[in-house]
């Protein structure tokens, strides 16, 4: 959401945005936009009636792994906008997995009636083609988070008054999540201990989703014996603040997609622990597949060895990521350009 709002404001300053949100009050306070409750259908209908266009995205909205119900909700909102003759854009979507035949049929039928479709990776475009989406033209762009910029210096001063960040300087940042069996915590602890043993600097455990990721980070920290060089960033931060924080580190090791993306946006080489095709797609997009490791068969020694090698050749990796960051930011802003082209051409 932050990436889309930022991109729209950069491409079309003064654009009025109304966000469908689970927490409208929080969304309005955090992003400075209008917001309607996404589960209050009267509010959703009113928002659709008064808008110039609907932008659906970005992220992994159109998939049925989480649940079929979630997919049907997002398709229903699109269909409602189309019913009211509003132009609709599927924006920077990460399509799939679509495991059920009904998911594929409904997604394809809905996408074909959109005015514009952009996806964040080539795999999503290929999936749409396989399920029969030939119109409109599907454009491969980039995740909207690549459009974000670091927070202003004054905002960082406020953060540091709440939570000292000196431990982040020159660190390796790790962003993990629960997945699969309860054995995952022991896997992460093994990896963290190995990294602490092999690397001279600090390790920063970064929770991306609160409270679940924070609880996991604290469990890992305790399992290391509260190691002096292991720290947990306990506060939740807006994406722009996270970019500024990550700029102080050396690289990021993550399962969370947006930890990887924000790390890249901050100029950090990524090491990805893949549990989902979207992670693989990102690493392929940035041409960094050597930094991709399987979560299911997590090779802690292999990851640690790769991190050690990467840090020894950091300048080369930094240059490669810098070029990708510039390219992907332009592609992320392209989403907003397509959206405004659609709005201006709606007549």
Long-range contacts (C-beta under 8 A, 24 or more apart in sequence): 1-27, 1-31, 2-31, 2-145, 2-148, 2-238, 2-239, 2-240, 3-58, 3-92, 3-143, 3-144, 3-145, 3-146, 3-147, 3-148, 3-239, 3-332, 4-55, 4-57, 4-58, 4-91, 4-92, 4-144, 4-147, 4-335, 4-336, 5-31, 5-33, 6-144, 6-147, 6-148, 6-149, 7-144, 7-147, 7-332, 7-333, 7-335, 7-336, 8-336, 8-339, 8-340, 10-147, 10-333, 10-336, 11-333, 11-336, 11-337, 11-339, 11-340, 12-336, 12-340, 15-340, 18-47, 18-50, 18-51, 20-44, 20-47, 20-77, 30-238, 38-77, 44-77, 44-80, 45-80, 48-77, 48-80, 48-81, 48-84, 48-86, 49-84, 51-81, 51-86, 52-86, 52-87, 52-343, 52-346, 53-86, 53-87, 53-88, 53-89, 53-115, 53-339, 53-342, 53-343, 53-346, 54-78, 54-81, 54-86, 54-87, 54-88, 54-89, 55-88, 55-89, 55-91, 55-339, 56-88, 56-89, 56-90, 56-91, 56-93, 57-89, 57-90, 57-91, 57-92, 57-93, 57-118, 57-144, 57-335, 58-91, 58-92, 58-93, 58-94, 58-120, 58-143, 58-144, 58-335, 59-92, 59-93, 59-94, 59-143, 59-144, 60-93, 60-94, 60-278, 61-93, 62-90, 62-93, 62-95, 62-96, 62-98, 62-107, 63-94, 63-95, 63-96, 63-97, 63-98, 64-97, 64-98, 64-99, 64-100, 64-103, 65-97, 65-99, 65-276, 68-100, 68-102, 68-103, 71-98, 71-103, 71-106, 71-107, 72-106, 75-106, 75-107, 75-110, 78-110, 78-114, 79-110, 82-110, 82-113, 82-114, 87-115, 87-116, 87-342, 87-343, 87-346, 88-113, 88-114, 88-115, 89-114, 89-115, 89-116, 89-117, 89-118, 89-338, 89-339, 89-342, 90-114, 90-116, 90-117, 90-118, 90-119, 91-116, 91-118, 91-144, 91-335, 91-338, 91-339, 92-118, 92-119, 92-120, 92-141, 92-142, 92-143, 92-144, 92-332, 92-335, 93-117, 93-118, 93-119, 93-120, 93-124, 94-119, 94-120, 94-121, 94-124, 94-143, 94-278, 94-281, 95-119, 95-124, 95-125, 95-127, 95-128, 96-123, 96-124, 96-127, 96-277, 97-277, 98-127, 98-131, 104-131, 105-131, 107-131, 108-132, 108-133, 112-136, 115-342, 115-346, 116-338, 116-339, 116-341, 116-342, 118-334, 118-335, 118-338, 120-144, 120-281, 121-278, 121-281, 121-282, 121-284, 121-285, 122-281, 122-284, 122-285, 123-277, 123-280, 123-281, 123-284, 124-281, 139-334, 139-338, 140-331, 141-331, 141-332, 141-334, 141-335, 141-338, 142-285, 142-328, 142-329, 142-331, 142-332, 142-334, 142-335, 143-257, 143-258, 143-261, 143-282, 143-328, 143-332, 144-332, 144-335, 145-239, 145-258, 145-261, 145-262, 145-265, 145-332, 146-261, 146-264, 146-265, 146-325, 146-328, 146-329, 146-331, 146-332, 147-329, 147-332, 147-333, 147-335, 147-336, 148-239, 148-240, 148-243, 148-262, 148-265, 149-240, 149-243, 150-240, 150-243, 150-244, 150-247, 150-266, 151-238, 151-240, 151-241, 151-243, 151-244, 155-240, 155-241, 155-244, 156-241, 156-244, 156-245, 159-235, 159-237, 159-241, 159-245, 162-235, 163-233, 163-234, 163-235, 165-245, 165-248, 167-202, 167-204, 167-231, 168-202, 168-204, 168-231, 168-233, 168-245, 168-246, 168-248, 168-249, 169-248, 169-249, 170-201, 170-202, 170-248, 170-249, 170-250, 171-201, 171-202, 171-203, 171-204, 171-231, 171-248, 171-249, 171-250, 172-199, 172-201, 172-202, 172-203, 172-204, 172-249, 172-250, 172-251, 172-252, 172-253, 172-307, 172-311, 173-203, 173-204, 173-206, 173-246, 173-249, 173-251, 173-252, 173-253, 173-254, 173-259, 173-263, 173-268, 174-203, 174-204, 174-205, 174-206, 174-252, 174-253, 174-254, 175-205, 175-206, 175-207, 175-208, 175-213, 175-252, 175-253, 175-254, 175-255, 175-256, 175-259, 175-260, 176-205, 176-213, 176-216, 176-217, 176-220, 176-254, 176-255, 176-256, 176-273, 177-208, 177-209, 177-212, 177-213, 177-216, 177-255, 177-256, 178-212, 178-216, 179-255, 179-275, 179-295, 180-275, 180-295, 180-296, 185-216, 185-219, 185-220, 185-223, 187-298, 187-300, 188-216, 188-220, 189-220, 189-223, 189-224, 190-300, 191-298, 191-300, 191-303, 191-304, 192-220, 192-223, 192-224, 192-230, 193-224, 194-300, 194-301, 194-303, 194-304, 195-253, 195-304, 195-307, 196-224, 196-227, 196-229, 196-230, 198-304, 198-307, 198-308, 199-307, 199-308, 199-311, 201-229, 201-250, 202-229, 202-230, 202-231, 203-227, 203-229, 203-230, 203-231, 204-231, 204-232, 204-233, 204-249, 205-230, 205-231, 205-232, 205-233, 206-233, 206-242, 206-254, 206-259, 207-232, 207-233, 207-234, 207-236, 208-256, 208-258, 208-259, 209-256, 210-236, 213-256, 250-311, 250-314, 251-307, 251-310, 251-311, 251-314, 251-317, 253-303, 253-307, 255-279, 255-295, 257-282, 264-321, 264-324, 264-325, 264-328, 265-325, 265-329, 267-318, 267-321, 267-322, 267-325, 268-321, 269-310, 269-314, 269-317, 269-318, 269-320, 269-321, 270-321, 271-303, 271-306, 271-307, 271-310, 273-298, 273-303, 285-328, 286-321, 286-324, 286-328, 287-320, 287-324, 288-320, 288-321, 288-324
